[in-house]
Amino acid sequence: MIENLNRLVDEIEQRLAEDLDIDALATTMGTTGYHVRRMFSSLAGMPVSDYVRRRRMTVAAADVVGQEDLLTIAVRYGYGSTEAFGRAFRAVHGVSHGEVRRHGGPLRSQPQLRFRLTVEGSTSMDARITERPTFQLIGHAVRVPLIHEGVNPHIQRHIASLPAQEHERLKELGNTEPAGLLQVSADVDPDYSEGSELTYLHGVAVDDGAAVPEDLDVIEVAAGEWVVFRSSGAHPAALQEAYAASAADWFPSNPWRLRPGPSIVSVVDRAPDFSSATCELWFPVERA
């Protein structure tokens, strides 16, 4: 995986003015665009699309400082007008291309990324692979923005809006793994861009074909294999560390890759105030 990510970075560098077909490139590397995007975003801290834009504007800045026509520069980097180029330029550098042409800066550079696997060996991850038949996730769903760190207030409000008896009803309906009340993220942007919308469902898992009350939302989950990570400690910090470690440590070291599907958090045990918790983090996977 690390080699594939570095190859992607090299391809981006060679084709900064082009729209790179990540799915096609991933196929030549024996993987999928979905997995490459998710791993890139998790390890780089930004989606591929943001990295491409930052690199384009970093390289373009050298041309802007010169005397070449701005439309020629814009077209060179894949923009159809100086206005579109200018918006992208300001988004990266914080100033207009006109100001940079007049004053030479200030400029914000995006260095070329290089991924490396650092092996420390001090911490082992608690993970297992399980195969599940088709099942359903049922509960109360809402569209929310993705937030990488800390508690997501939109999700908090959604859960708080549910009466206490509704949590108990959901628990009684659940009849298969993942067990217990679940926090489900579905329809996630493959780039995992912060602020992008996803479907969040607070609910439980039930067997395929189970009778579902009409007032509940349903997510159908295809049969397949899953990797399950267990985390324990301060919440949500320990869970977010497990997310990060799965991308930085586990996937680069194991012959599995992510496949499309929901990610699921099962709360196995927790403190009354939710300050700490033991959770299981479920990702749909396939052999790489």
Secondary structure, 3 states (H helix, E strand, C coil): CHHHHHHHHHHHHHCCCCCCCHHHHHHHCCCCHHHHHHHHHHHHCCCHHHHHHHHHHHHHHHHHHCCCCHHHHHHHCCCCCHHHHHHHHHHHHCCCHHHHHHHCCCCCCCCCCCCCCCCCCCCCCCEEEEEECCEEEEEEEEEEECCCCCCCHHHHHHHHCCCHHHHHHHHHHCCCCCCCCEEEEECCCCCCCCCCEEEEEEEEEEECCCCCCCCCEEEEECCEEEEEEEEEEECCHHHHHHHHHHHHHHHHHCCEEECCCCEEEEEEEECCCCCEEEEEEEEEEEEC
